[in-house]
Amino acid sequence: MNILAIETATPACAVALGTSDGAERELLVDDERHHTEALTPGIERLLREAGLAARAIERVVVDRGPGLFTGLRVGLATAVGLSLGANAELVSVTSLEVLAHGAHSAGVRGVVVCAVDARRGELFVQNFSLGDEVLVLDGAAVTVPSAVVARWKESDVPVTFSGDGAARYETLLRTVDAATFFDQLVPPPIEALRLGTSRAPEAGVVPLYLREADAVANFSTRERSV
């Protein structure tokens, strides 16, 4: 099966392609929030390198968040358009589970806190236990870095932090005893590709925003200050 994965939850824009012969390719298209301009040319490049036309795609995997509002909208719209145009199956993954599986594939074990930078001084986080498999410990949530620190300072469990949110607040998170870090700024699209291979097709994908868009929040703030 020819499967395309689209990753736009963070400032980076990345894609991966798995082909029916078992080959896998991934490409970091851009890392400066140019999702609108970079995504389609990146997909075209990946397909061209594999010698495939867009109509040959049989399944599209898309990261539905949590993450940056605009990036998610671009990724989801592109995924839906491709799936309709190619009559391909559509499936979704989340940015935080993709980070967890990326850490697992790299050999990280134990409790892992996956964190995507939510801006506004906040984080999108979810906790996982990595052993023989990746186990979800709780649901995805929006929180502040100090709350993450407080939670894990109270625990005797060694913890690994990963994601661009962990990188942004690394100095603060390092105040947690026995904290380690797995460098992973972008949810790896190759992991989204592998996760999406076994998932049931979806009639539609609902984005996981966890909070309102920045533009809405800024407008609300200005209204309250008037």
Backbone as CSV, one residue per row, in Angstrom:
resi,resn,N_x,N_y,N_z,CA_x,CA_y,CA_z,C_x,C_y,C_z
1,MET,0.841,-1.199,0.000,0.000,0.000,0.000,0.874,1.247,0.000
2,ASN,0.518,2.230,-0.779,1.226,3.502,-0.812,0.565,4.455,0.193
3,ILE,1.332,4.861,1.211,0.784,5.649,2.315,1.583,6.938,2.469
4,LEU,0.874,8.047,2.583,1.493,9.353,2.794,1.142,9.854,4.184
5,ALA,2.135,10.370,4.915,1.905,10.949,6.244,2.246,12.433,6.209
6,ILE,1.393,13.231,6.841,1.550,14.682,6.856,1.683,15.156,8.298
7,GLU,2.732,15.942,8.567,3.015,16.441,9.907,3.132,17.974,9.879
8,THR,2.188,18.665,10.532,2.213,20.132,10.554,1.840,20.701,11.928
9,ALA,1.975,19.930,12.982,1.517,20.369,14.302,2.441,21.378,14.974
10,THR,3.700,21.427,14.558,4.687,22.324,15.143,5.134,23.329,14.080
11,PRO,6.074,24.226,14.375,6.557,25.138,13.330,7.134,24.415,12.112
12,ALA,7.487,23.149,12.271,8.031,22.377,11.156,6.920,21.787,10.301
13,CYS,7.258,21.571,9.051,6.360,20.914,8.105,7.125,19.715,7.553
14,ALA,6.581,18.518,7.728,7.301,17.314,7.332,6.332,16.296,6.751
15,VAL,6.853,15.430,5.892,6.038,14.399,5.258,6.823,13.100,5.198
16,ALA,6.101,12.004,5.087,6.717,10.690,4.932,5.895,9.883,3.942
17,LEU,6.557,8.976,3.268,5.894,8.157,2.267,6.340,6.715,2.411
18,GLY,5.377,5.821,2.506,5.649,4.391,2.482,5.052,3.807,1.222
19,THR,5.822,3.042,0.492,5.345,2.510,-0.779,5.088,1.001,-0.686
20,SER,4.391,0.501,-1.654,3.954,-0.894,-1.633,5.115,-1.884,-1.659
21,ASP,6.301,-1.435,-2.044,7.473,-2.314,-2.042,8.175,-2.347,-0.691
22,GLY,7.603,-1.641,0.307,8.172,-1.649,1.650,9.136,-0.522,1.939
23,ALA,9.429,0.323,0.957,10.353,1.436,1.166,9.673,2.551,1.955
24,GLU,10.468,3.271,2.761,9.974,4.406,3.534,10.885,5.604,3.311
25,ARG,10.273,6.754,3.117,11.014,8.001,2.950,10.374,9.061,3.823
26,GLU,11.188,9.971,4.362,10.619,11.110,5.069,11.406,12.363,4.719
27,LEU,10.743,13.501,4.832,11.339,14.757,4.395,10.884,15.881,5.308
28,LEU,11.858,16.596,5.900,11.561,17.829,6.618,11.528,18.944,5.585
29,VAL,10.339,19.451,5.332,10.157,20.415,4.251,10.544,21.817,4.690
30,ASP,10.158,22.188,5.907,10.384,23.550,6.387,10.268,23.537,7.909
31,ASP,10.978,24.435,8.578,10.866,24.498,10.035,10.612,25.916,10.534
32,GLU,10.042,26.750,9.689,9.809,28.147,10.063,8.354,28.563,9.865
33,ARG,7.434,27.632,10.064,5.994,27.902,10.036,5.487,28.316,8.652
34,HIS,6.149,27.843,7.600,5.690,28.125,6.238,4.865,26.955,5.711
35,HIS,3.916,26.503,6.505,3.157,25.314,6.143,2.409,25.487,4.820
36,THR,1.757,26.618,4.652,0.942,26.835,3.451,1.786,26.771,2.195
37,GLU,2.966,27.425,2.236,3.814,27.483,1.045,4.601,26.195,0.815
38,ALA,4.940,25.487,1.887,5.906,24.390,1.771,5.298,23.001,1.640
39,LEU,4.085,22.799,2.145,3.574,21.433,2.247,3.352,20.768,0.897
40,THR,2.600,21.399,0.028,2.296,20.769,-1.263,3.549,20.510,-2.093
41,PRO,4.477,21.484,-2.223,5.725,21.179,-2.952,6.516,20.038,-2.308
42,GLY,6.465,19.938,-0.968,7.163,18.847,-0.297,6.564,17.496,-0.637
43,ILE,5.243,17.433,-0.678,4.575,16.188,-1.059,4.915,15.824,-2.505
44,GLU,4.866,16.811,-3.382,5.186,16.571,-4.790,6.611,16.053,-4.949
45,ARG,7.539,16.614,-4.178,8.938,16.168,-4.249,9.070,14.720,-3.808
46,LEU,8.417,14.382,-2.699,8.513,13.024,-2.176,7.918,12.016,-3.159
47,LEU,6.785,12.356,-3.739,6.155,11.465,-4.727,7.035,11.331,-5.972
48,ARG,7.616,12.427,-6.398,8.472,12.400,-7.585,9.693,11.507,-7.359
49,GLU,10.294,11.612,-6.165,11.455,10.782,-5.854,11.099,9.297,-5.832
50,ALA,9.847,8.996,-5.470,9.397,7.601,-5.427,8.826,7.132,-6.760
51,GLY,8.717,8.052,-7.721,8.156,7.693,-9.024,6.670,7.427,-8.992
52,LEU,5.950,8.142,-8.100,4.520,7.935,-7.967,3.743,9.192,-8.325
53,ALA,2.548,9.005,-8.848,1.608,10.103,-9.047,0.726,10.213,-7.808
54,ALA,0.128,11.391,-7.607,-0.711,11.592,-6.431,-1.858,10.594,-6.380
55,ARG,-2.384,10.215,-7.537,-3.514,9.277,-7.576,-3.122,7.869,-7.115
56,ALA,-1.808,7.627,-6.982,-1.348,6.314,-6.517,-1.403,6.188,-4.998
57,ILE,-1.631,7.296,-4.295,-1.730,7.240,-2.838,-2.999,6.490,-2.442
58,GLU,-2.841,5.507,-1.567,-3.984,4.688,-1.136,-4.455,5.014,0.278
59,ARG,-3.599,5.659,1.059,-3.973,6.046,2.424,-3.213,7.311,2.794
60,VAL,-3.905,8.241,3.453,-3.284,9.471,3.937,-3.390,9.493,5.457
61,VAL,-2.259,9.696,6.118,-2.196,9.799,7.578,-1.891,11.242,7.935
62,VAL,-2.669,11.824,8.835,-2.444,13.225,9.188,-2.412,13.384,10.700
63,ASP,-1.505,14.238,11.160,-1.428,14.596,12.574,-2.540,15.602,12.857
64,ARG,-3.439,15.265,13.779,-4.585,16.136,14.071,-4.353,17.021,15.300
65,GLY,-3.145,16.980,15.863,-2.828,17.829,16.992,-2.654,17.021,18.275
66,PRO,-2.510,17.737,19.378,-2.535,19.189,19.498,-1.288,19.836,18.905
67,GLY,-1.444,21.124,18.589,-0.345,21.851,17.996,-0.787,23.235,17.575
68,LEU,-0.001,23.850,16.714,-0.281,25.205,16.253,-1.527,25.209,15.368
69,PHE,-2.422,26.129,15.639,-3.728,26.162,14.996,-3.615,26.232,13.471
70,THR,-2.847,27.174,12.950,-2.759,27.343,11.500,-2.131,26.128,10.837
71,GLY,-1.063,25.614,11.428,-0.410,24.442,10.856,-1.341,23.253,10.775
72,LEU,-2.109,23.027,11.842,-3.050,21.906,11.836,-4.105,22.073,10.750
73,ARG,-4.612,23.281,10.579,-5.629,23.522,9.563,-5.079,23.240,8.165
74,VAL,-3.852,23.666,7.909,-3.234,23.423,6.602,-3.044,21.928,6.376
75,GLY,-2.522,21.237,7.372,-2.296,19.801,7.239,-3.570,19.016,7.038
76,LEU,-4.594,19.336,7.826,-5.861,18.618,7.713,-6.537,18.888,6.371
77,ALA,-6.543,20.147,5.939,-7.171,20.479,4.660,-6.467,19.770,3.510
78,THR,-5.147,19.734,3.562,-4.383,19.056,2.507,-4.645,17.556,2.521
79,ALA,-4.685,16.974,3.708,-4.932,15.531,3.821,-6.307,15.162,3.283
80,VAL,-7.307,15.935,3.649,-8.662,15.658,3.174,-8.737,15.811,1.658
81,GLY,-8.134,16.875,1.133,-8.147,17.083,-0.314,-7.464,15.960,-1.070
82,LEU,-6.328,15.511,-0.564,-5.608,14.408,-1.213,-6.400,13.110,-1.152
83,SER,-7.002,12.841,0.005,-7.753,11.590,0.141,-8.957,11.568,-0.795
84,LEU,-9.598,12.712,-0.961,-10.740,12.782,-1.876,-10.284,12.673,-3.324
85,GLY,-9.215,13.399,-3.662,-8.737,13.400,-5.035,-8.202,12.060,-5.497
86,ALA,-7.554,11.338,-4.572,-6.970,10.041,-4.918,-7.876,8.882,-4.533
87,ASN,-9.040,9.189,-3.971,-9.945,8.159,-3.458,-9.202,7.257,-2.474
88,ALA,-8.432,7.922,-1.590,-7.591,7.203,-0.626,-8.234,7.204,0.748
89,GLU,-7.875,6.230,1.566,-8.343,6.170,2.950,-7.697,7.301,3.747
90,LEU,-8.396,7.766,4.765,-7.904,8.841,5.623,-7.873,8.348,7.062
91,VAL,-6.726,8.515,7.727,-6.603,8.161,9.138,-5.832,9.265,9.852
92,SER,-5.959,9.313,11.179,-5.279,10.365,11.936,-4.468,9.791,13.090
93,VAL,-3.489,10.585,13.518,-2.685,10.300,14.701,-2.597,11.607,15.479
94,THR,-2.048,11.572,16.688,-1.849,12.804,17.446,-0.355,13.111,17.543
95,SER,-0.048,14.371,17.684,1.354,14.784,17.762,2.072,14.162,18.948
96,LEU,1.373,14.029,20.071,2.006,13.541,21.292,2.265,12.040,21.241
97,GLU,1.342,11.278,20.649,1.598,9.843,20.523,2.705,9.584,19.502
98,VAL,2.800,10.425,18.481,3.877,10.266,17.505,5.229,10.519,18.162
99,LEU,5.302,11.532,19.008,6.539,11.778,19.765,6.882,10.586,20.649
100,ALA,5.871,10.008,21.297,6.109,8.851,22.173,6.654,7.673,21.381
101,HIS,6.085,7.427,20.232,6.555,6.304,19.412,7.934,6.592,18.817
102,GLY,8.214,7.859,18.541,9.552,8.203,18.085,10.596,7.911,19.141
103,ALA,10.282,8.252,20.388,11.200,7.958,21.493,11.353,6.454,21.686
104,HIS,10.245,5.737,21.597,10.279,4.286,21.767,11.151,3.625,20.704
105,SER,11.003,4.054,19.461,11.801,3.475,18.369,13.288,3.757,18.549
106,ALA,13.603,4.861,19.238,15.005,5.212,19.487,15.577,4.503,20.701
107,GLY,14.747,3.712,21.402,15.236,2.941,22.534,14.960,3.532,23.894
108,VAL,14.222,4.640,23.953,13.883,5.242,25.242,12.870,4.351,25.956
109,ARG,13.068,4.153,27.253,12.156,3.335,28.050,11.822,4.055,29.358
110,GLY,10.705,3.649,29.963,10.260,4.289,31.190,9.190,5.329,30.910
111,VAL,8.971,6.206,31.871,7.950,7.237,31.733,8.481,8.375,30.862
112,VAL,7.686,8.749,29.877,8.060,9.834,28.966,6.947,10.868,28.950
113,VAL,7.324,12.119,29.135,6.386,13.236,29.021,6.631,13.897,27.671
114,CYS,5.654,13.788,26.795,5.766,14.402,25.472,5.126,15.782,25.531
115,ALA,5.843,16.782,25.062,5.395,18.163,25.207,5.587,18.941,23.916
116,VAL,4.502,19.501,23.418,4.532,20.381,22.250,4.358,21.812,22.744
117,ASP,5.192,22.698,22.252,5.116,24.106,22.632,3.790,24.700,22.157
118,ALA,2.962,25.127,23.101,1.644,25.675,22.768,1.666,27.198,22.646
119,ARG,2.829,27.813,22.845,2.949,29.271,22.895,2.153,29.817,24.078
120,ARG,2.125,31.130,24.240,1.446,31.790,25.372,1.958,31.290,26.725
121,GLY,3.174,30.734,26.779,3.710,30.210,28.023,3.107,28.895,28.449
122,GLU,2.503,28.169,27.500,1.830,26.913,27.818,2.422,25.744,27.028
123,LEU,2.035,24.540,27.446,2.464,23.308,26.799,1.268,22.410,26.553
124,PHE,1.314,21.670,25.457,0.415,20.539,25.254,1.204,19.320,25.701
125,VAL,0.685,18.569,26.656,1.456,17.448,27.202,0.611,16.186,27.295
126,GLN,1.312,15.060,27.270,0.697,13.765,27.539,1.790,12.832,28.036
127,ASN,1.429,11.956,28.962,2.395,11.054,29.591,2.220,9.620,29.092
128,PHE,3.343,8.970,28.872,3.357,7.614,28.341,4.330,6.753,29.138
129,SER,4.092,5.447,29.111,5.038,4.484,29.668,5.570,3.644,28.517
130,LEU,6.885,3.674,28.338,7.501,2.954,27.229,8.198,1.707,27.743
131,GLY,7.711,0.560,27.321,8.327,-0.721,27.650,8.392,-1.546,26.386
132,ASP,7.826,-2.746,26.426,7.727,-3.517,25.189,6.799,-2.805,24.202
133,GLU,5.819,-2.079,24.749,4.897,-1.308,23.937,4.810,0.114,24.471
134,VAL,4.115,0.967,23.746,3.859,2.337,24.188,2.487,2.363,24.848
135,LEU,2.457,2.666,26.150,1.205,2.711,26.889,0.857,4.158,27.243
136,VAL,-0.386,4.520,27.033,-0.863,5.863,27.360,-1.222,5.921,28.837
137,LEU,-0.679,6.900,29.563,-0.949,7.029,30.993,-2.089,7.988,31.297
138,ASP,-2.331,8.950,30.421,-3.409,9.915,30.633,-3.751,10.590,29.317
139,GLY,-4.681,11.496,29.347,-5.095,12.186,28.144,-4.241,13.406,27.858
140,ALA,-4.294,13.874,26.628,-3.588,15.090,26.253,-4.222,16.282,26.955
141,ALA,-3.388,17.236,27.391,-3.888,18.391,28.124,-3.042,19.614,27.820
142,VAL,-3.605,20.786,28.072,-2.838,22.028,27.983,-2.532,22.480,29.400
143,THR,-1.281,22.851,29.661,-0.859,23.213,31.006,0.300,24.193,30.916
144,VAL,0.842,24.560,32.057,1.991,25.464,32.095,3.213,24.684,32.564
145,PRO,4.412,25.103,32.153,5.622,24.356,32.525,5.793,24.180,34.030
146,SER,5.434,25.193,34.824,5.606,25.082,36.279,4.752,23.961,36.856
147,ALA,3.584,23.720,36.266,2.717,22.635,36.743,3.328,21.273,36.408
148,VAL,3.971,21.172,35.258,4.649,19.927,34.890,5.784,19.654,35.872
149,VAL,6.550,20.693,36.168,7.649,20.542,37.128,7.120,20.116,38.489
150,ALA,6.064,20.769,38.948,5.512,20.451,40.274,5.060,18.998,40.345
151,ARG,4.419,18.522,39.289,3.939,17.136,39.299,5.081,16.153,39.433
152,TRP,6.129,16.344,38.635,7.188,15.333,38.612,8.204,15.520,39.722
153,LYS,8.245,16.702,40.349,9.073,16.862,41.548,8.493,16.069,42.711
154,GLU,7.193,15.888,42.705,6.531,15.131,43.771,6.649,13.624,43.577
155,SER,7.124,13.209,42.413,7.211,11.784,42.105,8.652,11.302,42.206
156,ASP,8.810,10.048,42.607,10.146,9.445,42.654,10.478,8.713,41.353
157,VAL,9.579,8.801,40.383,9.751,8.069,39.137,10.660,8.853,38.190
158,PRO,11.721,8.246,37.675,12.532,8.922,36.657,11.678,9.224,35.432
159,VAL,11.904,10.361,34.836,11.070,10.778,33.723,11.934,11.365,32.607
160,THR,11.516,11.096,31.371,12.179,11.661,30.194,11.235,12.650,29.536
161,PHE,11.748,13.824,29.220,10.969,14.837,28.523,11.370,14.868,27.051
162,SER,10.379,15.042,26.184,10.667,15.070,24.752,9.686,15.991,24.035
163,GLY,10.119,16.557,22.921,9.286,17.443,22.133,9.822,18.861,22.136
164,ASP,9.319,19.700,21.235,9.825,21.069,21.161,9.445,21.872,22.400
165,GLY,8.360,21.483,23.077,8.001,22.143,24.327,9.015,21.857,25.417
166,ALA,9.491,20.620,25.464,10.521,20.256,26.437,11.810,21.006,26.159
167,ALA,12.138,21.186,24.880,13.357,21.911,24.519,13.250,23.389,24.910
168,ARG,12.079,23.968,24.707,11.918,25.393,25.015,12.048,25.672,26.504
169,TYR,11.528,24.766,27.326,11.544,24.994,28.765,12.510,24.039,29.471
170,GLU,13.580,23.661,28.784,14.505,22.671,29.329,15.127,23.121,30.642
171,THR,15.510,24.387,30.743,16.147,24.862,31.969,15.245,24.661,33.177
172,LEU,13.971,24.983,33.036,13.024,24.803,34.131,12.766,23.328,34.410
173,LEU,12.596,22.542,33.363,12.286,21.120,33.532,13.452,20.356,34.141
174,ARG,14.656,20.850,33.947,15.826,20.178,34.531,15.883,20.309,36.049
175,THR,15.020,21.117,36.627,14.970,21.181,38.092,14.289,19.950,38.682
176,VAL,13.675,19.130,37.833,13.109,17.855,38.275,14.240,16.858,38.470
177,ASP,14.316,16.248,39.647,15.372,15.273,39.931,15.294,14.105,38.944
178,ALA,16.436,13.667,38.473,16.550,12.504,37.582,15.846,12.705,36.242
179,ALA,15.584,13.953,35.869,14.986,14.204,34.559,16.030,14.017,33.463
180,THR,15.620,13.370,32.383,16.461,13.252,31.201,15.672,13.779,30.001
181,PHE,16.379,14.016,28.903,15.748,14.605,27.732,16.090,13.795,26.488
182,PHE,15.079,13.593,25.670,15.282,12.975,24.361,14.981,14.032,23.317
183,ASP,16.020,14.425,22.583,15.920,15.512,21.608,15.046,15.092,20.434
184,GLN,13.903,15.740,20.302,12.946,15.391,19.258,12.023,16.598,19.065
185,LEU,12.444,17.523,18.208,11.698,18.764,18.047,10.448,18.593,17.201
186,VAL,10.462,17.634,16.288,9.349,17.431,15.359,8.768,16.033,15.572
187,PRO,7.454,15.900,15.724,6.868,14.554,15.735,7.243,13.848,14.432
188,PRO,8.038,12.772,14.482,8.587,12.190,13.255,7.513,11.612,12.339
189,PRO,7.407,12.112,11.117,6.362,11.632,10.208,6.486,10.146,9.876
190,ILE,7.699,9.599,9.977,7.866,8.181,9.699,7.115,7.348,10.748
191,GLU,7.041,7.863,11.992,6.285,7.169,13.040,4.786,7.317,12.807
192,ALA,4.365,8.485,12.330,2.951,8.663,11.971,2.570,7.694,10.864
193,LEU,3.469,7.521,9.915,3.252,6.595,8.809,3.033,5.178,9.334
194,ARG,3.888,4.747,10.232,3.806,3.382,10.762,2.565,3.191,11.635
195,LEU,2.247,4.210,12.436,1.042,4.124,13.252,-0.213,4.057,12.385
196,GLY,-0.221,4.856,11.327,-1.397,4.931,10.474,-1.640,3.707,9.626
197,THR,-0.631,2.870,9.499,-0.764,1.685,8.658,-1.849,0.738,9.158
198,SER,-1.966,0.624,10.479,-2.870,-0.376,11.052,-4.187,0.209,11.559
199,ARG,-4.390,1.497,11.376,-5.604,2.115,11.911,-6.769,2.038,10.937
200,ALA,-7.957,2.013,11.505,-9.158,1.936,10.680,-9.397,3.268,9.985
201,PRO,-9.826,3.248,8.726,-10.124,4.497,8.005,-11.203,5.294,8.724
202,GLU,-11.100,6.622,8.625,-12.038,7.518,9.271,-12.853,8.271,8.225
203,ALA,-14.125,8.483,8.518,-14.976,9.248,7.605,-14.576,10.717,7.602
204,GLY,-14.072,11.194,8.732,-13.608,12.573,8.856,-12.683,12.674,10.042
205,VAL,-11.813,13.664,10.032,-10.840,13.847,11.106,-11.183,15.116,11.877
206,VAL,-11.306,14.992,13.187,-11.605,16.130,14.047,-10.295,16.637,14.656
207,PRO,-9.932,17.884,14.435,-8.676,18.395,14.998,-8.708,18.434,16.515
208,LEU,-7.562,18.184,17.122,-7.427,18.207,18.576,-6.736,19.519,18.956
209,TYR,-7.519,20.573,19.091,-6.952,21.891,19.378,-6.654,22.080,20.866
210,LEU,-7.509,21.578,21.749,-7.416,21.699,23.204,-7.698,23.104,23.728
211,ARG,-7.617,24.121,22.876,-7.939,25.486,23.290,-8.269,26.297,22.044
212,GLU,-8.769,27.511,22.226,-9.126,28.356,21.094,-7.883,28.865,20.378
213,ALA,-8.073,29.314,19.152,-6.956,29.833,18.361,-6.391,31.102,18.975
214,ASP,-5.097,31.379,18.703,-4.459,32.582,19.233,-5.202,33.844,18.835
215,ALA,-5.663,33.913,17.585,-6.343,35.113,17.113,-7.615,35.377,17.902
216,VAL,-8.351,34.314,18.229,-9.572,34.461,19.014,-9.234,34.924,20.423
217,ALA,-8.199,34.337,21.011,-7.805,34.709,22.372,-7.349,36.160,22.420
218,ASN,-6.558,36.579,21.434,-6.085,37.957,21.403,-7.232,38.937,21.254
219,PHE,-8.217,38.601,20.413,-9.387,39.450,20.220,-10.175,39.568,21.515
220,SER,-10.348,38.437,22.218,-11.079,38.431,23.474,-10.365,39.293,24.510
221,THR,-9.032,39.216,24.525,-8.253,40.008,25.474,-8.433,41.499,25.205
222,ARG,-8.404,41.886,23.926,-8.593,43.296,23.596,-9.987,43.769,23.976
223,GLU,-10.985,42.903,23.775,-12.355,43.270,24.141,-12.467,43.534,25.641
224,ARG,-11.831,42.690,26.445,-11.935,42.849,27.895,-11.225,44.109,28.366
225,SER,-10.177,44.528,27.631,-9.403,45.697,28.050,-10.059,47.013,27.665
226,VAL,-11.083,46.957,26.806,-11.741,48.190,26.362,-12.609,48.752,27.493
